[in-house]
Amino acid sequence: MKRLIIIPALLISIFIYSGCARNWQDPDTSVAAVNISIADLLLNRDIYESAGVRVIGRVWYLTHGAVIENEDGSEDIYTTFVIADRKGTGIEVYVPGEAPINDGDFLRVVGIYRKQFQSAGDYFLNRIDAVRLETWKPGTGYWIREYEFD
């Protein structure tokens, strides 16, 4: 009698727990990020240092196949570009590998913001190490509103 109750209870619990399981996300392409305008990001460098950010804008100064030396001395190939908002405020973006984008594309960039101090030229080298690039189409609200995000 107990066996007749245990087997259905076991099957029901398996179905319940399998329904509660979350989908696995690759940590290389998922990052907790905050929507922020490029201007606000540059005004609040200290707050967003090493934080996940999500910015939108237009691609300018695209360079495919840039070879950059890492901290450990190895060289990697990157795609670099500047993403600029509607007012022309821009920030550099580094994407590992060859990104399938063109100058003038509208993108949403998800990545980690890096603020690095340097002693010559501009004192801060601001950049986003991109984790994910998403195509984005601006609506009317993007051009009318003061902030970039709908």
Residue pairs with C-beta under 8 A, 6 or more apart in sequence:
28 131
29 131
29 132
30 131
30 132
31 52
31 110
31 111
31 112
31 131
31 132
32 52
33 51
33 52
33 53
33 54
33 110
33 111
34 48
34 51
34 52
34 53
34 54
35 54
35 149
36 48
36 53
36 54
36 55
37 55
37 85
37 147
37 148
37 149
38 55
38 57
38 83
38 84
38 85
38 89
38 90
38 91
38 148
39 85
39 87
39 89
41 48
41 53
41 55
41 91
41 113
41 126
42 89
42 91
42 126
45 115
45 124
45 126
46 115
48 113
48 115
49 113
49 114
49 115
50 112
50 113
50 114
51 112
51 113
52 110
52 111
52 112
52 113
52 131
53 110
53 111
53 112
53 113
53 128
54 108
54 109
54 110
55 83
55 85
55 91
55 108
55 109
55 128
55 148
56 83
56 85
56 106
56 107
56 108
56 109
56 136
56 138
56 142
56 148
56 149
57 83
57 84
57 85
57 86
57 90
57 106
57 107
57 109
57 148
58 83
58 84
58 85
58 104
58 105
58 106
58 107
59 81
59 82
59 83
59 101
59 102
59 103
59 104
59 105
59 106
59 107
60 81
60 82
60 83
60 84
60 90
60 103
60 104
61 80
61 81
61 82
61 103
62 79
62 80
62 81
62 101
62 102
62 103
63 79
63 80
63 81
64 79
64 98
64 99
65 77
65 79
65 98
66 77
66 78
66 79
66 80
67 75
67 76
67 77
67 78
68 75
68 76
68 77
68 78
68 94
69 75
70 76
76 96
77 96
77 97
77 98
78 94
78 95
78 96
78 97
79 94
79 95
79 97
79 98
79 99
79 101
80 92
80 93
80 94
80 95
81 92
81 93
81 95
81 101
81 103
82 90
82 91
82 92
82 93
83 90
83 91
83 93
83 107
83 109
83 128
84 90
85 148
86 142
86 143
86 148
91 126
91 127
91 128
92 125
92 126
92 127
92 128
93 109
93 111
93 127
93 128
93 130
94 127
94 128
94 129
94 130
95 130
95 133
96 130
99 130
99 133
101 107
101 133
105 135
106 135
106 136
106 137
106 138
107 133
107 134
107 135
107 136
108 133
108 134
108 135
108 136
109 128
109 130
109 132
109 133
109 134
110 130
110 131
110 132
110 133
110 134
111 128
111 129
111 130
111 131
111 132
112 128
112 129
112 131
113 126
113 127
113 128
114 125
114 126
114 127
114 128
114 129
115 124
115 125
115 126
116 124
116 125
116 127
117 123
117 124
117 125
118 124
118 125
139 150
141 150
142 148
142 150
